[in-house]
Amino acid sequence: MILFGLTLMIIVGFLALGIEVGRWFLVRAELSKAVDAASLMGARNISNPYVSVADLAREVAFENFTPGYLDTPQYGIGSVDFQSAVIDNNKVRVSGTVSSVGVLVRFFGVDLVATSSLGTAQKNEVEIMLDLDRSGSMAGQPIADLKAAAITFLGFFEETQDRDKVGLISFATSVRVDRALGTNFVAPMRTAINAMTAVGATNAEDSLAQAGGSSSFTDQSGVPGDRRLQQYLIFFSDGNPTAFRGNFGYNGNNYDAVVCGTGQTCATVYSQLGRTNAETWLNIDPLPTGDGRSQGQTRCRRWPNTKWYSLNQYPIPGYTSDSCSIPESRLAPYICTTARLMAIAHAQELKDRNIRIYTIGLGGVDRQFLAAIASGSEYEYYTPTSSQLEAIFQKIAKDIKLRLVE
């Protein structure tokens, strides 16, 4: 009986300790969840000009672990408390302390068992290129709404513009790198956005090609995954591709120029590549087609003609790049088809470099085309009216900021 009594005391002691330790681990686990959630929420809002990040983090922590939760003290000594701070302008650190109330272990003189947890979340650096359609169909309210939406987008990254990089490419028939990727971008980007005017065709393929050029994203070949910048392209358009850039031969000379068609389906070929209302580059005529040799040497009826080198890579069945007078009924739709294929190819080159592409389509845009451009269905956005553009740009900005946190 004596041995049993002594053994029972030891067993009860270990049972009490086991129960109490289980409670301690549960309290610590819930405290850690609250700390992690708070630091992540703080990091996601680190460049939000409308909130105090440290205060927001503490509020989130208390929402996830309220005083008295899991029978911890509701107030006074041992009650839950959280502290938060922003570190190096891109990290949010949250610490939490709380005590478990002893029950069975009180027989051993233990009333409170303190525990703590620490969580840190970091906002990664980012590169974002806006690729915006300023073709003629955007004239009026659409271009005004687009400008307002793009400028609102910049505000989400204003407080981190000393480290993040944002740039702007705009496209119509020609393509402009209005602002190469760089820091301290807000003021010059606002100026560049406000200067956009709507005129010309839709040269999406060249805009995507230039997005992958030297003035755009940082080359991260060979950079370990945990040290890579996060890179995004936001592609906006209200129409289907109706122009592409290529090499053309004319009167014995070679030119780098843009050819474009009229309407959403390229009904006809623009009669001159230099028409100001088409916003094109060169005062040469893309028709008729031919070998592009000088007037005295051409085999195409002795008059000047234009050689389309694109036909070597994207042929029209039954014709070559030297073919004379390809019918416009074949050549006009070829422009739209080729522009579309080239744009998709350039987009894939960007995605192969781990650059994520968001697409925004306005009105009757070809959704299959934008789906081929985007990095997935969760990166596609559509709106029938330009009045919704600002909300979409804000949603994308928030989504990017969520993806930047680790």
Solvent accessible surface area in square Angstrom, and as a share of the most:
residue,aa,sasa,rsa
1,M,197,0.88
2,I,141,0.71
3,L,141,0.70
4,F,131,0.55
5,G,29,0.28
6,L,99,0.49
7,T,67,0.39
8,L,81,0.40
9,M,139,0.62
10,I,103,0.52
11,I,99,0.50
12,V,76,0.43
13,G,13,0.12
14,F,143,0.59
15,L,109,0.54
16,A,3,0.02
17,L,79,0.39
18,G,44,0.43
19,I,82,0.41
20,E,1,0.01
21,V,47,0.27
22,G,41,0.40
23,R,58,0.21
24,W,57,0.20
25,F,131,0.55
26,L,89,0.44
27,V,2,0.01
28,R,113,0.41
29,A,46,0.35
30,E,33,0.15
31,L,0,0.00
32,S,30,0.19
33,K,127,0.54
34,A,0,0.00
35,V,0,0.00
36,D,70,0.36
37,A,37,0.29
38,A,0,0.00
39,S,3,0.02
40,L,58,0.29
41,M,69,0.31
42,G,0,0.00
43,A,1,0.01
44,R,77,0.28
45,N,27,0.14
46,I,11,0.06
47,S,0,0.00
48,N,32,0.16
49,P,69,0.43
50,Y,186,0.71
51,V,62,0.36
52,S,61,0.39
53,V,16,0.09
54,A,31,0.24
55,D,79,0.41
56,L,39,0.19
57,A,0,0.00
58,R,78,0.28
59,E,104,0.46
60,V,26,0.15
61,A,0,0.00
62,F,55,0.23
63,E,139,0.62
64,N,74,0.38
65,F,0,0.00
66,T,67,0.39
67,P,64,0.40
68,G,20,0.19
69,Y,82,0.31
70,L,49,0.24
71,D,101,0.52
72,T,6,0.03
73,P,22,0.14
74,Q,124,0.55
75,Y,179,0.68
76,G,56,0.54
77,I,155,0.78
78,G,17,0.17
79,S,27,0.18
80,V,9,0.05
81,D,58,0.30
82,F,0,0.00
83,Q,105,0.47
84,S,23,0.15
85,A,50,0.38
86,V,65,0.38
87,I,47,0.24
88,D,101,0.53
89,N,97,0.50
90,N,19,0.10
91,K,53,0.23
92,V,0,0.00
93,R,104,0.38
94,V,0,0.00
95,S,40,0.26
96,G,0,0.00
97,T,71,0.42
98,V,4,0.02
99,S,9,0.06
100,S,2,0.01
101,V,34,0.20
102,G,1,0.01
103,V,83,0.48
104,L,58,0.29
105,V,9,0.05
106,R,131,0.48
107,F,174,0.73
108,F,138,0.58
109,G,67,0.65
110,V,56,0.32
111,D,85,0.44
112,L,71,0.35
113,V,33,0.19
114,A,84,0.65
115,T,23,0.13
116,S,57,0.37
117,S,14,0.09
118,L,112,0.56
119,G,7,0.07
120,T,62,0.36
121,A,1,0.01
122,Q,57,0.25
123,K,6,0.02
124,N,26,0.13
125,E,70,0.31
126,V,2,0.01
127,E,1,0.01
128,I,0,0.00
129,M,0,0.00
130,L,0,0.00
131,D,0,0.00
132,L,0,0.00
133,D,0,0.00
134,R,1,0.01
135,S,2,0.01
136,G,30,0.29
137,S,71,0.46
138,M,0,0.00
139,A,60,0.46
140,G,53,0.51
141,Q,114,0.51
142,P,35,0.22
143,I,18,0.09
144,A,48,0.38
145,D,27,0.14
146,L,0,0.00
147,K,38,0.16
148,A,48,0.37
149,A,0,0.00
150,A,0,0.00
151,I,42,0.22
152,T,36,0.21
153,F,0,0.00
154,L,1,0.00
155,G,20,0.19
156,F,33,0.14
157,F,1,0.00
158,E,68,0.30
159,E,101,0.45
160,T,2,0.01
161,Q,41,0.18
162,D,83,0.43
163,R,56,0.20
164,D,1,0.00
165,K,74,0.31
166,V,0,0.00
167,G,0,0.00
168,L,0,0.00
169,I,1,0.00
170,S,0,0.00
171,F,0,0.00
172,A,0,0.00
173,T,0,0.00
174,S,13,0.08
175,V,14,0.08
176,R,94,0.34
177,V,50,0.29
178,D,43,0.22
179,R,62,0.23
180,A,46,0.35
181,L,25,0.13
182,G,15,0.14
183,T,43,0.25
184,N,93,0.48
185,F,0,0.00
186,V,5,0.03
187,A,69,0.53
188,P,51,0.32
189,M,0,0.00
190,R,89,0.33
191,T,95,0.55
192,A,18,0.14
193,I,0,0.00
194,N,87,0.44
195,A,66,0.51
196,M,1,0.00
197,T,89,0.52
198,A,23,0.18
199,V,52,0.30
200,G,17,0.16
201,A,8,0.06
202,T,10,0.06
203,N,0,0.00
204,A,1,0.00
205,E,3,0.01
206,D,5,0.03
207,S,0,0.00
208,L,1,0.01
209,A,38,0.29
210,Q,41,0.18
211,A,0,0.00
212,G,27,0.26
213,G,30,0.29
214,S,126,0.82
215,S,44,0.28
216,S,11,0.07
217,F,10,0.04
218,T,59,0.35
219,D,101,0.53
220,Q,12,0.06
221,S,94,0.61
222,G,82,0.79
223,V,53,0.30
224,P,69,0.43
225,G,62,0.60
226,D,131,0.68
227,R,182,0.67
228,R,60,0.22
229,L,49,0.24
230,Q,35,0.16
231,Q,6,0.03
232,Y,1,0.00
233,L,0,0.00
234,I,0,0.00
235,F,0,0.00
236,F,0,0.00
237,S,1,0.01
238,D,17,0.09
239,G,4,0.03
240,N,33,0.17
241,P,3,0.02
242,T,8,0.05
243,A,0,0.00
244,F,0,0.00
245,R,75,0.27
246,G,18,0.17
247,N,88,0.45
248,F,1,0.00
249,G,3,0.03
250,Y,47,0.18
251,N,64,0.33
252,G,51,0.49
253,N,81,0.41
254,N,111,0.57
255,Y,62,0.24
256,D,67,0.35
257,A,0,0.00
258,V,0,0.00
259,V,0,0.00
260,C,0,0.00
261,G,2,0.02
262,T,42,0.24
263,G,55,0.53
264,Q,83,0.37
265,T,104,0.61
266,C,1,0.01
267,A,74,0.58
268,T,64,0.37
269,V,8,0.05
270,Y,32,0.12
271,S,60,0.39
272,Q,76,0.34
273,L,0,0.00
274,G,24,0.23
275,R,84,0.31
276,T,128,0.74
277,N,89,0.46
278,A,0,0.00
279,E,37,0.17
280,T,21,0.12
281,W,89,0.31
282,L,45,0.23
283,N,121,0.62
284,I,13,0.07
285,D,51,0.26
286,P,0,0.00
287,L,37,0.18
288,P,41,0.26
289,T,3,0.01
290,G,0,0.00
291,D,10,0.05
292,G,5,0.05
293,R,118,0.43
294,S,37,0.24
295,Q,101,0.45
296,G,65,0.62
297,Q,133,0.59
298,T,11,0.06
299,R,135,0.49
300,C,4,0.03
301,R,177,0.65
302,R,182,0.66
303,W,103,0.36
304,P,45,0.29
305,N,1,0.00
306,T,0,0.00
307,K,33,0.14
308,W,0,0.00
309,Y,68,0.26
310,S,17,0.11
311,L,6,0.03
312,N,104,0.54
313,Q,134,0.59
314,Y,40,0.15
315,P,88,0.55
316,I,8,0.04
317,P,105,0.66
318,G,81,0.78
319,Y,60,0.23
320,T,86,0.50
321,S,11,0.07
322,D,46,0.24
323,S,21,0.14
324,C,47,0.28
325,S,50,0.32
326,I,6,0.03
327,P,57,0.36
328,E,66,0.30
329,S,88,0.56
330,R,97,0.35
331,L,0,0.00
332,A,0,0.00
333,P,62,0.39
334,Y,18,0.07
335,I,0,0.00
336,C,20,0.12
337,T,77,0.45
338,T,1,0.01
339,A,0,0.00
340,R,68,0.25
341,L,82,0.41
342,M,29,0.13
343,A,0,0.00
344,I,42,0.22
345,A,43,0.34
346,H,36,0.16
347,A,0,0.00
348,Q,85,0.38
349,E,99,0.44
350,L,3,0.01
351,K,45,0.19
352,D,101,0.52
353,R,79,0.29
354,N,99,0.51
355,I,2,0.01
356,R,92,0.33
357,I,0,0.00
358,Y,0,0.00
359,T,0,0.00
360,I,0,0.00
361,G,0,0.00
362,L,13,0.06
363,G,43,0.42
364,G,73,0.70
365,V,10,0.06
366,D,43,0.22
367,R,145,0.53
368,Q,142,0.63
369,F,1,0.00
370,L,0,0.00
371,A,44,0.34
372,A,38,0.30
373,I,0,0.00
374,A,5,0.04
375,S,40,0.26
376,G,25,0.24
377,S,92,0.59
378,E,104,0.47
379,Y,12,0.05
380,E,41,0.18
381,Y,33,0.13
382,Y,54,0.20
383,T,6,0.03
384,P,112,0.71
385,T,69,0.40
386,S,13,0.08
387,S,79,0.51
388,Q,92,0.41
389,L,0,0.00
390,E,66,0.30
391,A,59,0.45
392,I,19,0.10
393,F,0,0.00
394,Q,55,0.24
395,K,116,0.49
396,I,0,0.00
397,A,0,0.00
398,K,109,0.46
399,D,31,0.16
400,I,0,0.00
401,K,11,0.05
402,L,86,0.43
403,R,74,0.27
404,L,0,0.00
405,V,20,0.12
406,E,122,0.55
